[in-house]
Amino acid sequence: MKQLTFFSLVIILFTSCFGVHSGTFQSSAQLSSANYKIVKRAAQGKATTTVVLYMGGLGKEALVAEAKENLMREYNVSDKQLLANVSVDFRTITTPLYLVMWQRQCTVTADIVEFVK
């Protein structure tokens, strides 16, 4: 009985906090001519929402929009600049209350390019 209790506690301890990664989207923008320069490689913007009892929190589209807005604001992307090689990653972050509450995080990663001609 003691072994079963110990084993159960170990299982609960190691499964109470974990992360899940799902999906990546790659942009199809192609910059074939040499009329641009790369301003920043792998710029990132993040957005996080909390879900409690499967309610609340932002949807995936809203998370992507907020993460992109955070990226554009943090790196001061101007009118002559654009995002290339964009990828969108979602991650689920659980807490010890993983059946009741968790966080969903969206990370938008992109290269910032500027047109020179």
N, C-alpha and C positions, 0 to 999 in steps of 0.2 A: 504494500500500500504506500509506503514511504517513497519507493522508487517511482510509482505512478504519479504521485503528487509532485515530486521533484521534476520528473520528465514533463509534466503538464506546465509547471511554472517556467521551465526553460523554453518550451515551445511558445508560450504566451509572451515571454520576454523578447524573443528573437523575431516574432511576427507582429509586434505591436507598432513598430515604426518602420515603414519602408517606402520607397518611391517607385513610381512606374513611369516609364517613358513611352510615349506613343506618337508615331507619325512625324514625318518630315516633308516639307514642301519645298521644292527648288523652283526658282523663277526661270523663265525662258528668255530673259533679255540677253541679246547678243550685241556686244560692242565690237564690231569688226574693223572699223576704221580707226586711225590713230588721232582722233580729234578730242580725246579726253585724257584726264589724268586721275589717278586714284588718290583721293583725299584721305580716306581712312579704310583700312581693311578690318573686317570682322567686327564692325560696330554692333553693339547689342542694346536692345530695349526690352524691358521685362514688365509683365503685369501679373498680378496674383489676385485670386478671389477665394473666398472661404465658403464652403458648402456645409450646411448643418442639416442633418436628417433629410438629405436629398433635396433640400429646398434652398433657395437663395443663390447668390453668386451670379457672376456674369456668364453669358453663353460664350461659346468658342469664338464667334465672330467679333463680339465686343472685346474679348480679351486680346485678340489679334490687333484690332484697331487701337486699343489703348497701348499695347506694347510698341506698335509702330509709331504712335504719337510720341511716346516717351523717347524712342530712339531719335526721332526727328528733332525734338526739343533739346535733348542732351547734346547732340552734335551740331546744332544750328544749321540744318540743311537749308541751303538757299534755293532760289528759283533756277539757277544754272546747274544745280546738282541733282542727282537722282540716286536711287538705291538700285544696286545690281547684285546678282547672286544672292537673292533673298532666300532665307530658309526660316521656317516656322516650326518650333518644337513645343510640344506640350508635355508637362510633367505633373503627375499627381503626387502630392506630399501628404502622407498620413501622419496622424498624431496617435498617442496611446489610446485615444477614443476613436479608432479608425472606422468603426461601424457607425458612428454618430457624426463625426466631423472630419473633414479633410480640406486641403487646399489644392487648387488647380493653378499651375503656373504656366504662362506662355512666354517664350523667348523668341524674339525676332532678331535674326542676325543677318547683316548685309554689308556689302562694300559700298562706300559712298564715292561716287565718281563725279567729276566736274568737267563740263565741256569747255574746251579752250578755243575752239574755232567756230 
